[in-house]
Amino acid sequence: MTPYRAFQLLTLSSIMAFNALHSQRTGGGDLNPGLHTNKASIEHFQDMRIGLSIHWGPSSLGGKEISWSRGKEISKDEYDSFYQSFNPTGFDAAEWVNLAKAGGMQYILLTSKHHDGFSLWPSAVSPYTIAHTPFSRDIVGELSSACQAGELLFGSYYSIIDWYHPDYQPYGHGGPGKLYETDARTPDFERYLAFMKAQLAELVHIYGARIIQFDGEWDPTWNHELGSDLYRYVRELDDTVLVNSRVDVGRYGGQGEGSPWDWTVYAGDYEERERMVDWVGRDSHVFGQSDVSWQAWVTIDQAQWSWNATPRLLTATEIIIDMLKTVGDGGNYLINLGPRPDGTFEPEQEKTIRAFGQWVGQYAAAIYGSRAGFLAKENHYTSTQRGDTLFLFVFPSPDNTLTLPLRRDTILKVEHYGGDPLQLEFNAQGEAVLTLPPADHHGMWVLRLHLSPKQEEIR
């Protein structure tokens, strides 16, 4: 599907046809017939719209990328010894939740276990966990409790890959670690699968994870049958838990990067679209309408996901525009931060997230609980919709007029988000022409377009 549709002049019938696209029957794919996404859970997920991703662990002591630096920028032995010094005394789960709420986030996804195999909770089936650090406190447990107290949804990132575990193959980034006992069966992938399922049961049943955000499905060890089985297993743990599309191998539909996820074949409740800003050519597949729920996963640091002493941060305005393009196309926006080794966030990151959240708070009704809008023009504007109201987000521009492909029978009136009416005219081609009020301090405009009562409500 082409990002940022270039619509012709829109009539009521064409708008209603566009809205009819947005229904879904995602779930277990072709190997789990009849197992569909929990409707209440996915609708709540869509309503939340903005979430916080956190990449963190002992690897932050090295200042390089989590997991990927193991055996590369940092030797395996040094990387694997970080847990012995990991003592993040500045970690305060309540402060993390307060920052997330100030940033307009409705849910938090923590890297409970990344590819390096370290668990941020005292897992009963692993010796490589937070329990064996100087800190020893249960980070997953404290954050889950803080989310509950702060009325945020708690979810868990979980890597299918485990480069530390001796039963997982192929051995990557330096090979397995030293804490697990081995025997004549090692490596035993069936034993690894049992280990992984036991950890997932802990995250769901002990810590109440409502979303499991899988990663690592691209590894050659994983396949469609394993992904379908793992999806079914998580749903059996708790039918209301959501699972992203990366539980299975169909992130790009088997057609290469940028292709849409084929949810009729591959398991998952929502489509995951990952993008690091400086990955050349890789942001083309992040935006674009879909007939299923999806999430854009973006990091505030244009260089890496975990803590970086010399970051290249997105500005608040850049994040706002990025988020609007995402929600305008019907997706959730998951922005990632990397805490410092002591468990606190860089002041500049906090400042940026708070500025972002302040803007979101001003226009909350246009974002939370909304669905994809039918008006978008690349680098000019996008929109969301609630019932008969279309919220139009106009990006920074030197122009004070805006021409929209709308006929007279589709629109009743236009007003500034705050309620002040705007002058609406129609040109010789029958297009709506607006004179814009002064822009906000980010150089943008948010408008309300009241549509004909015949306009279908997006649900």
C-alpha positions in Angstrom: 0.0 0.0 0.0 1.4 3.4 -1.0 2.4 5.6 1.9 0.5 9.0 2.0 -2.3 8.5 -0.4 -2.7 11.2 -3.1 -6.5 11.3 -3.2 -8.6 12.7 -5.9 -11.6 14.9 -5.0 -13.4 13.0 -2.3 -17.1 12.4 -2.2 -19.2 10.9 0.6 -19.2 7.5 -1.3 -15.5 7.4 -1.7 -14.9 8.3 2.0 -17.3 5.6 3.2 -15.5 3.1 0.9 -12.2 4.1 2.5 -13.5 3.6 6.0 -14.9 0.2 5.1 -11.3 -1.1 4.7 -10.6 -0.9 8.4 -11.8 -4.2 9.7 -9.7 -7.2 10.7 -9.5 -10.8 11.6 -5.9 -11.1 12.8 -4.8 -13.9 15.1 -3.2 -17.3 14.7 -2.7 -17.3 10.9 -3.3 -20.3 8.7 -2.0 -22.8 11.3 -4.4 -21.8 14.0 -7.8 -21.6 12.3 -10.4 -20.0 14.5 -7.9 -18.3 16.8 -8.5 -14.6 16.3 -7.3 -11.5 18.1 -9.1 -10.6 21.3 -11.4 -7.8 20.1 -11.5 -5.8 23.4 -7.7 -6.0 23.7 -7.0 -4.8 20.2 -9.5 -2.0 20.4 -7.9 -0.8 23.7 -4.5 -1.0 22.1 -5.7 1.2 19.2 -7.2 3.7 21.6 -4.0 4.1 23.5 -2.1 5.2 20.4 1.2 6.2 22.1 3.6 4.0 24.0 7.1 4.1 25.5 9.7 1.5 24.6 12.7 1.1 26.9 16.0 -0.6 25.9 18.1 -1.2 29.0 20.2 -3.7 31.0 23.8 -4.3 32.1 24.9 -3.6 28.6 24.3 0.1 29.2 27.6 0.0 31.2 29.4 -0.3 27.8 27.6 2.6 26.2 27.2 0.6 23.0 24.1 -1.1 21.4 22.4 -3.7 23.6 23.3 -7.2 22.4 24.6 -6.3 19.0 27.9 -4.9 20.5 28.6 -8.3 22.2 31.6 -9.9 20.5 32.0 -6.8 18.3 32.7 -3.4 19.8 32.9 -5.1 23.2 34.5 -8.5 23.7 32.2 -11.3 24.8 33.9 -11.8 28.1 33.7 -8.1 29.0 30.1 -7.8 27.9 29.1 -10.9 29.8 30.7 -9.6 33.0 28.7 -6.3 33.0 26.0 -7.9 35.2 28.6 -8.3 38.0 28.8 -4.5 38.2 25.3 -3.5 37.3 23.9 -1.5 40.2 21.4 1.1 38.9 20.7 2.8 42.2 19.0 5.7 40.4 16.3 3.5 39.1 12.9 4.5 40.3 10.0 2.8 38.5 7.5 5.4 39.7 9.7 8.1 38.1 9.8 6.2 34.8 6.0 6.0 34.8 5.7 9.7 35.7 7.9 10.5 32.7 5.9 8.3 30.4 2.7 9.9 31.5 4.2 13.4 31.1 5.1 12.3 27.6 1.6 11.3 26.7 2.3 7.5 26.7 -0.4 5.1 27.6 1.7 1.9 27.8 5.3 0.8 28.5 7.2 -2.0 26.8 10.5 -3.0 28.6 13.3 -5.1 27.2 12.8 -7.8 29.8 15.1 -10.1 27.8 17.0 -8.9 24.7 19.2 -11.0 22.4 22.0 -11.1 25.0 19.9 -13.3 27.2 19.9 -11.3 30.4 16.6 -11.2 32.3 15.6 -8.1 34.1 13.5 -10.2 36.5 14.6 -13.1 38.8 13.5 -15.9 36.5 13.3 -19.3 38.1 14.7 -20.9 35.0 17.8 -18.7 34.4 21.0 -18.0 36.3 21.6 -14.9 34.2 19.2 -12.4 35.8 18.9 -9.3 37.8 18.9 -11.4 41.0 22.6 -12.1 40.5 23.7 -8.4 40.2 24.7 -6.1 43.0 21.4 -4.4 42.5 19.3 -7.6 42.9 16.0 -5.8 42.9 13.2 -7.0 40.6 13.1 -4.4 37.9 10.3 -6.0 35.9 8.2 -6.4 39.0 8.7 -2.8 40.2 7.9 -1.4 36.8 4.8 -3.6 36.4 3.6 -2.4 39.8 4.3 1.2 39.0 2.4 0.9 35.8 -0.6 -0.5 37.6 -0.5 2.3 40.1 -0.1 4.9 37.4 -2.8 3.3 35.2 -0.5 2.5 32.3 -0.5 -0.8 30.6 2.6 -2.9 31.1 4.1 -5.0 28.4 7.2 -6.9 27.8 9.7 -7.1 24.9 11.0 -10.6 24.7 13.7 -11.8 22.3 13.2 -15.2 20.6 17.0 -15.2 20.1 19.3 -15.9 23.0 23.0 -15.7 22.2 23.9 -16.5 25.8 21.9 -19.7 26.2 23.8 -22.9 25.2 20.7 -24.6 23.9 19.9 -21.8 21.3 21.6 -22.1 17.9 23.2 -20.8 15.8 25.7 -19.4 18.3 26.1 -15.7 17.5 28.0 -12.7 18.8 30.6 -14.7 20.7 28.7 -17.9 21.5 27.0 -19.0 24.7 27.7 -17.7 28.1 29.2 -19.5 31.1 26.4 -19.6 33.7 24.2 -22.4 32.3 25.1 -26.0 32.9 25.6 -28.1 29.8 25.4 -31.8 29.2 25.6 -34.3 26.4 22.3 -33.0 24.9 23.6 -29.5 24.5 22.6 -27.8 22.3 19.0 -29.0 22.6 16.5 -26.6 20.9 13.5 -28.4 22.3 14.9 -27.7 25.8 15.4 -24.0 24.8 11.8 -23.8 23.6 10.6 -25.1 27.0 12.9 -22.5 28.7 11.4 -19.7 26.6 7.8 -20.8 27.3 8.6 -20.9 31.1 9.9 -17.4 31.0 6.9 -16.1 29.1 4.6 -17.8 31.6 6.4 -15.8 34.3 6.0 -12.5 32.5 2.3 -13.1 31.9 1.2 -14.8 35.1 3.5 -13.2 37.7 4.1 -9.8 36.2 0.8 -9.3 34.3 2.3 -8.4 30.9 -0.5 -7.4 28.6 1.6 -7.2 25.5 4.4 -9.5 24.4 6.6 -7.7 21.9 8.7 -10.4 20.2 11.9 -9.8 18.3 14.5 -12.0 16.6 12.1 -13.8 14.3 14.4 -13.1 11.4 17.0 -15.6 12.7 17.3 -18.7 10.5 16.5 -21.0 13.4 12.9 -19.6 13.6 10.1 -20.7 11.2 6.4 -20.4 10.6 5.5 -23.5 12.5 7.4 -22.4 15.6 5.9 -18.9 15.4 2.4 -20.2 15.1 2.9 -22.5 18.1 4.4 -19.8 20.2 1.5 -17.4 19.4 -1.0 -20.1 20.4 0.9 -20.8 23.6 0.8 -17.1 24.7 -2.9 -16.9 24.0 -3.4 -20.0 26.1 -1.6 -18.4 28.9 -4.0 -15.5 28.8 -6.4 -14.9 25.9 -6.4 -11.1 26.5 -2.7 -10.7 26.0 -1.6 -9.1 22.6 1.2 -10.5 20.6 3.0 -8.6 17.8 3.5 -10.0 14.3 7.2 -10.7 15.0 6.2 -13.9 16.8 6.1 -15.4 13.3 8.3 -15.0 10.2 5.9 -13.0 8.0 6.9 -9.5 9.0 7.4 -8.6 5.3 4.9 -11.2 4.0 7.7 -13.3 2.5 8.1 -10.7 -0.2 11.1 -8.7 1.2 11.5 -5.6 3.3 8.7 -3.0 2.9 6.0 -5.6 1.9 2.9 -5.7 4.1 2.4 -8.4 6.7 0.1 -11.2 5.5 -2.0 -11.8 8.6 -4.1 -14.5 6.8 -1.0 -16.7 6.8 1.2 -15.5 9.7 0.3 -15.3 13.4 0.1 -12.0 15.3 -2.4 -9.5 16.6 -0.8 -6.3 15.2 1.8 -5.5 12.6 5.2 -4.4 13.9 7.0 -1.8 11.8 10.5 -1.0 13.1 12.5 2.0 12.0 15.8 3.5 13.2 16.0 7.0 11.7 19.5 6.7 10.0 18.8 3.3 8.4 19.0 4.5 4.8 16.0 3.4 2.8 14.4 1.6 5.7 11.8 4.1 6.7 9.8 3.7 3.5 7.8 0.8 5.0 6.9 2.5 8.3 4.1 4.7 7.1 1.0 3.6 5.1 -2.6 2.7 5.7 -3.4 -0.9 6.6 -6.6 -2.9 7.2 -5.1 -4.3 10.4 -3.7 -2.7 13.6 -0.1 -1.7 13.4 2.7 -0.1 15.4 5.6 2.1 14.4 8.6 1.4 16.6 11.0 4.3 16.6 14.0 5.4 18.8 14.6 8.9 19.9 18.4 8.4 19.4 19.1 8.3 15.6 22.2 6.2 16.3 21.1 3.3 18.6 18.4 2.0 20.8 20.1 1.7 24.2 22.0 4.5 26.1 24.6 6.4 24.1 27.0 8.9 25.6 26.9 10.9 22.3 23.4 10.6 21.0 21.8 12.3 18.0 18.3 13.0 19.4 15.2 13.8 17.5 13.6 17.1 18.4 10.2 17.4 20.0 8.8 18.8 16.7 10.3 15.9 14.7 8.7 13.4 17.1 5.4 15.1 16.9 5.3 15.0 13.1 6.5 11.4 13.1 3.8 10.5 15.6 1.1 12.3 13.6 2.1 10.6 10.3 1.8 7.3 12.2 -1.6 7.8 13.9 -2.9 9.5 10.7 -2.3 6.2 9.0 -4.0 4.3 11.8 -0.9 3.1 13.6 0.3 3.2 17.2 3.5 5.2 17.9 6.0 3.5 20.2 9.0 5.8 21.0 12.1 4.3 22.5 14.4 5.7 25.2 17.6 4.3 26.6 18.2 4.9 30.3 21.7 5.6 31.6 23.6 2.8 33.5 22.3 4.3 36.8 18.7 3.9 35.8 18.0 7.6 35.1 17.3 9.3 31.8 19.4 11.9 30.1 18.0 15.4 30.9 17.8 16.3 27.2 15.8 13.1 26.6 13.4 14.0 29.4 13.1 17.6 28.2 12.2 16.4 24.7 9.7 13.8 25.9 8.0 16.3 28.2 7.7 18.9 25.4 6.2 16.2 23.1 3.8 15.2 25.8 2.7 18.8 26.4 1.8 19.2 22.8 -0.1 15.8 22.7 -2.0 16.9 25.8 -3.3 20.0 24.0 -4.8 17.9 21.3 -5.6 14.7 23.1 -9.1 14.3 21.7 -7.6 14.2 18.2 -5.1 11.4 19.0 -6.3 9.0 21.7 -9.3 6.9 20.7 -9.0 8.1 17.1 -8.7 6.0 13.9 -7.0 6.7 10.6 -8.2 9.7 8.7 -9.0 9.8 5.0 -7.0 13.0 4.2 -3.3 12.9 3.9 -0.7 14.5 1.6 2.9 13.7 2.1 4.9 16.4 4.0 1.8 18.6 4.0 -0.9 17.2 6.3 -2.5 14.1 7.7 -5.7 13.4 9.7 -7.5 11.2 12.3 -11.2 10.7 12.7 -13.7 10.2 15.5 -17.3 9.8 14.4 -18.3 12.7 12.2 -15.3 14.8 13.2 -12.0 14.7 11.1 -9.0 16.2 12.8 -6.6 17.7 10.3 -2.9 18.1 11.2 -1.1 20.6 9.0 2.7 20.5 9.1 4.9 23.5 9.1 4.5 25.6 5.9 5.0 29.2 4.8 1.6 29.2 3.3 -1.5 30.4 5.1 -4.0 28.8 2.8 -4.8 25.1 2.4 -6.6 23.4 -0.5 -8.3 20.1 0.3 -9.8 17.5 -2.1 -13.3 17.7 -0.5 -16.6 18.5 -2.1 -19.4 20.6 -0.5 -21.5 17.6 0.4 -18.8 16.1 2.6 -18.1 19.0 5.0 -20.3 21.2 7.1 -17.9 23.5 8.7 -14.2 23.9 9.7 -12.9 25.3 12.9 -9.6 25.6 14.8 -9.1 22.8 17.3 -10.0 25.3 20.1 -13.4 26.1 18.4 -12.8 29.3 16.4 -14.5 29.0 13.0 -12.4 29.2 9.9 -13.4 30.7 6.5 -14.3 27.9 4.1 -14.5 28.5 0.4 -14.6 26.3 -2.7 -12.5 27.0 -5.8 -13.5 26.6 -9.5 -12.4 22.9 -9.3 -14.8 22.3 -6.4 -12.0 21.9 -3.9 -12.3 23.2 -0.3 -10.0 26.2 0.4 -9.1 27.3 3.9 -7.5 30.3 5.3 -5.3 29.2 8.2 -5.1 30.9 11.6 -1.7 31.5 13.2 0.4 28.3 13.7 1.2 26.9 17.2 4.7 27.2 18.6 5.8 24.1 16.7 4.7 25.7 13.4 1.7 23.5 13.0 -2.1 23.7 12.8 -4.7 21.4 14.2 -8.2 21.8 12.7 -11.6 20.2 13.2 -13.6 19.3 10.1 -17.3 18.6 10.8 -18.4 16.1 8.2 -21.9 15.3 6.8 -23.9 13.3 9.3 -24.1 10.6 6.6 -20.4 10.0 7.1 -19.8 6.5 8.6 -18.1 6.4 12.0 -14.8 4.6 12.0 -14.8 1.8 14.6 
